[in-house]
Amino acid sequence: MKDEIQEFLDEQTSAIKPLYKKLQLSYWNASTTGKKEEYDEYETCQKELAKFFNNPKNFDKVKKFMQSGQRGNVIKRQLRALYNSYLGNQGDLKLINQILEKSTAIEQKFNTFRARVNGKEVSDNEIKEILKKETDSEKLQGAWEASKKQGELVASELIELINLRNKLAKSLGFANYYELSLEANEQNKQEIFELFEELYKLTKKSFNKIKSEIDSFLKKRYKTVDLKPWHYQNLFFQEAPEIYEINLDKLYESDILQKAEKFYSALGLDVSGIISRSDLYERKGKYQHAYCIDLDRGGDIRSIMNIKNNEHWMDTVLHELGHGVYWEYIDKKLPFLIRDVPHTLTTEAIAQFFGRNSENASFIKRYCKIDSLKLEKLSEKIEKSLQMRELVFSRWCQVMVNFEYQLYKNPNQDLNKLWWGIVKKYQLIDFSRDRADWASKIHLVSSPVYYHNYIIGELFASQLNNFIANKILNMKNTKNLDYSASKKVGGYLKERVFFPGALYPWKELIEFSTGEKLTSKYWVGEFCRYKLLRDRY
């Protein structure tokens, strides 16, 4: 049977490779141009790949081969990769095509949407600048509401999309699409929600404290006792506002791309090729956020960004290049089907591991022009800022995960009320309005059932940080590590995280790379120590 399986895998690979590359390139072209014809091509490519994986006879073969007891990770992992792809594409092909048509149409609306403030069209970067720097509450509200209009534009179509996804999942024996998606991604619903409940409890004291500090600062800044969502310097309060009297943006006023390239080079990780192939600066019609993509699993890795020289984009550049170096250093001898990350959460872990450096005193000292004495005075505030950032982001992830689960459970309930109720519970923002603000988050369309991976990635990032400090750099202190001081760090990541690709399931990779199973203790130890949040600034 081993020969039969290998022959099947070879046939599958030969068919999938060109379809995969064509799909990836079409998505890149669509998101970099915003043109309808490119989105039409992207939709066509999605349909072609879905049609290939819709084959029930091949799916039965995959399941038969998986149950045959064949040994060897290389074969087993290729079969599992095929199983995951086939599972989500079973059922009525017409229904699958409807889903793809609907999601592509909504995604194009998102990517080409530009808010209008006082009659002027503005980019996401400009909205962010207004929310961060403006102190007039009416102007803040105007910018916030202008951005949220994209939710109102797509809400009804998005609910239709959720219902279509659920219809497909139910036809395959799942309660809803949320549960189908977890199964196709080798994840367990009970484990995820137990983890999130654990983190909710573990962060409660620290988050309540930091939220109190944030509110106290913002009330003085905006001269109001009635804080609204637009006062938190971010469209979703997913990033921490600046309250510690440090201007990190000023530290990143010069070329952040050059800083990032130097940083990765010092680790022995070459990102020059990725940068040269990337689309880095904003323009009309282009996707306004950021992502990194591996077009062919053969070295064509690139990123789309909208860079400005500030701390947010320093974090983002480090983050996206983190995704890139992961793909760059996967063993090229691995079969195509597993020449990839074992799970999206492992690449998120690496991206977050590197992205945190934008608020790392050691990174700032090495790559920014700042007086050592001044940096020493700021270092505690920088550390607190990173703590605040992690706690705020963890609560935002709670909002997304819990809302999206309820969304798929019952997409026809009062979603506006549900959204603001969940925001109140996890972010402690007491606000409500009968508008589809929830629908203004693009992940619900383009990356469904994804957000839990960010937090699991954060936990893995802290686990890696602890292992590197103790085992690679022989240091007891795990804070403000200067990774670029040693190429051993880059070597370790290449050998124990990147190189294996998808040869191991994600849980096994975490254990392989750190010597223990996934745990929240290191993230909690870094960011939830109450005594480190005691001071006001």
C-alpha positions, -999 to +999 in steps of 0.1 A: +000+000+000+029+024+006+036+025-031-001+032-038-001+060-013+030+076-027+017+074-062-015+091-050+004+118-032+025+125-063-006+128-084-023+151-059+008+173-056+012+177-094-024+188-097-024+211-066+009+230-072-002+251-102-036+257-088-021+269-055+003+293-071-023+307-095-046+313-065-020+330-044-009+352-072-045+362-080-050+372-044-019+393-045-029+410-077-064+417-063-053+432-030-025+453-045-047+469-072-082+467-059-094+462-095-126+443-101-111+421-129-084+410-105-110+401-078-129+382-105-098+362-113-092+355-076-128+342-073-122+320-104-090+306-089-108+298-056-135+280-075-110+259-094-092+248-063-125+241-045-137+220-074-105+199-072-110+193-035-147+187-039-140+152-052-156+127-028-138+097-043-104+112-036-115+122-001-124+086+006-090+075-006-073+100+018-094+087+047-086+051+037-049+058+035-050+076+069-066+045+085-041+021+069-016+024+097+012+036+075+042+048+095+064+078+088+056+114+095+063+125+060+035+104+045+011+109+075+014+146+075+008+149+038-023+128+041-035+150+070-029+182+049-050+167+021-077+157+046-080+192+060-083+207+025-108+181+013-130+183+044-138+220+040-147+216+003-171+187+005-208+191-001-227+210-028-203+226-052-229+252-062-232+262-025-194+264-022-192+286-052-219+309-037-198+312-006-167+321-026-186+346-047-201+363-017-168+364+003-148+378-026-174+405-033-174+416+003-136+415+006-133+438-025-157+463-008-135+463+023-103+467+005-114+495-017-134+514+010-121+548+021-138+567+049-149+603+043-143+628+070-157+663+064-163+654+028-127+643+023-117+608+015-091+595+040-070+563+043-069+540+073-035+555+082-051+589+083-080+577+105-054+562+129-035+595+130-067+614+139-077+590+166-042+591+181-035+629+179-068+647+179-082+659+213-115+673+202-142+646+210-165+656+182-137+652+156-127+619+171-163+607+169-166+618+133-135+599+122-145+568+142-180+567+128-167+574+092-146+543+094-174+522+109-196+529+079-178+500+060-196+477+085-230+491+076-222+487+039-214+449+042-234+438+072-264+422+054-242+405+029-219+392+057-249+377+075-259+360+043-223+347+040-224+333+076-257+315+068-242+300+036-211+288+055-233+273+082-255+256+056-224+239+041-211+229+075-245+214+085-246+194+053-213+178+063-226+169+098-213+198+118-233+221+141-220+252+123-191+265+102-172+274+134-169+238+144-161+226+108-133+252+106-117+240+139-118+204+127-101+213+094-074+231+114-067+203+139-081+222+168-105+214+196-133+238+206-134+227+242-096+232+247-097+267+230-126+280+251-112+265+283-079+283+275-097+316+269-117+313+301-085+306+320-069+337+305-099+358+312-096+350+349-058+353+350-058+387+334-088+401+353-069+418+381-042+432+359-065+443+331-089+460+355-060+479+370-045+490+336-080+499+323-084+521+353-051+538+346-060+542+309-094+557+317-079+581+343-054+594+317-079+597+289-105+615+310-079+642+317-067+642+281-102+647+266-116+667+295-146+643+299-159+618+325-179+599+298-154+580+277-166+566+243-150+540+220-134+568+199-114+580+229-092+549+230-070+560+201-079+529+181-109+518+161-114+487+182-093+493+213-072+464+201-040+484+206-031+502+238-033+540+239-003+561+248-006+570+285+030+566+298+044+599+285+067+583+260+065+591+223+076+558+207+066+572+172+094+598+176+119+570+180+108+556+146+108+587+125+136+575+103+136+545+079+119+516+098+124+492+069+162+497+072+160+490+109+140+458+104+164+446+077+195+452+100+178+435+129+170+403+109+204+403+093+220+404+128+201+373+136+214+356+105+180+358+088+180+374+053+149+394+045+163+414+016+146+392-011+112+394+007+115+432+009+125+435-028+094+416-039+070+434-015+044+462-020+052+485+008+035+519+006-001+531+005-020+541-026-056+543-037-075+510-042-048+490-024-055+467+006-050+490+036-037+466+062-008+441+060-001+405+053+027+382+041+022+355+015+042+326+002+032+324-035+047+291-044+064+273-015+095+277-035+109+310-024+086+337-038+076+352-004+064+388-003+044+412+019+018+439+013+021+469+037+013+506+039+043+518+058+046+550+077+076+557+100+060+552+134+059+526+161+027+509+148+044+502+115+077+492+131+058+465+149+040+456+117+071+454+096+088+432+121+057+411+124+052+405+086+088+398+080+086+373+109+060+354+088+083+358+058+114+343+074+094+314+087+085+304+051+120+313+039+138+288+061+114+258+058+133+228+045+130+230+007+134+192+004+101+186+022+073+175-001+052+204-014+021+195+007+040+200+040+065+226+028+045+250+049+039+261+085+023+233+106-005+258+117-012+294+113-008+299+151+029+289+148+037+316+122+016+341+143+038+332+173+070+340+153+055+372+139+044+384+174+077+373+189+095+397+165+068+424+165+072+429+202+106+443+197+092+477+187+086+481+224+118+465+236+144+488+252+173+467+239+160+469+204+155+507+207+190+512+221+205+492+192+185+505+163+172+540+173+191+572+179+185+578+216+208+589+244+216+560+268+207+580+298+174+591+283+166+555+274+174+543+309+148+568+323+123+556+297+129+518+300+104+512+328+077+531+309+085+511+277+082+479+297+049+490+311+037+500+276+044+465+263+026+450+292-004+472+286-003+464+249-004+426+256-032+429+281-053+451+259-048+429+229-057+398+249-090+413+258-097+424+222-091+388+211-116+377+237-141+400+221-135+386+186-134+349+196-165+350+218-185+372+193-176+351+163-185+319+181-220+333+189-223+347+154-220+313+138-242+297+165-270+321+157-264+347+129-299+359+130-299+372+166-295+409+175-258+411+166-254+448+173-266+442+209-244+411+212-213+429+200-215+457+225-224+433+253-192+414+247-172+446+244-185+456+278-176+423+294-141+419+281-129+455+273-149+473+300-162+498+275-199+506+284-213+518+251-240+507+227-256+518+195-278+500+170-253+499+141-233+470+126-200+481+141-190+444+144-191+440+106-163+466+101-137+439+111-124+424+079-113+391+095-149+380+097-149+378+059-113+370+049-100+351+079-130+334+096-125+314+128-090+327+131-086+351+159-080+326+187-047+318+169-033+352+178-036+345+215-023+310+212+005+325+192+012+350+219+015+322+244+039+303+222+059+335+216+065+339+253+074+302+256+100+307+229+113+338+246+117+320+279+135+291+262+158+314+243+167+334+274+174+303+295+188+278+270+203+298+242+215+330+258+220+315+293+202+344+309+177+342+338+161+375+329+136+371+301+128+408+296+142+432+270+163+405+254+186+417+226+181+388+202+204+403+176+233+402+200+237+365+190+232+346+158+226+316+180+190+328+183+185+328+145+202+295+143+179+280+169+147+293+152+158+280+118+167+246+132+139+239+157+110+260+144+113+269+108+131+240+092+106+212+101+078+229+082+046+210+087+064+177+095+049+178+130+014+188+141+015+222+158+013+208+194+043+185+187+063+214+171+058+235+203+071+206+223+099+199+199+111+235+199+107+243+236+109+209+254+074+213+269+037+214+258+020+247+252+015+266+285+002+300+294+026+304+324+053+323+306+030+349+290+012+353+323+045+357+341+056+384+316+025+405+314+002+398+343+023+406+373+002+431+393+031+448+410+045+459+376+014+479+369+012+498+402+025+532+392+007+560+375+023+583+350 
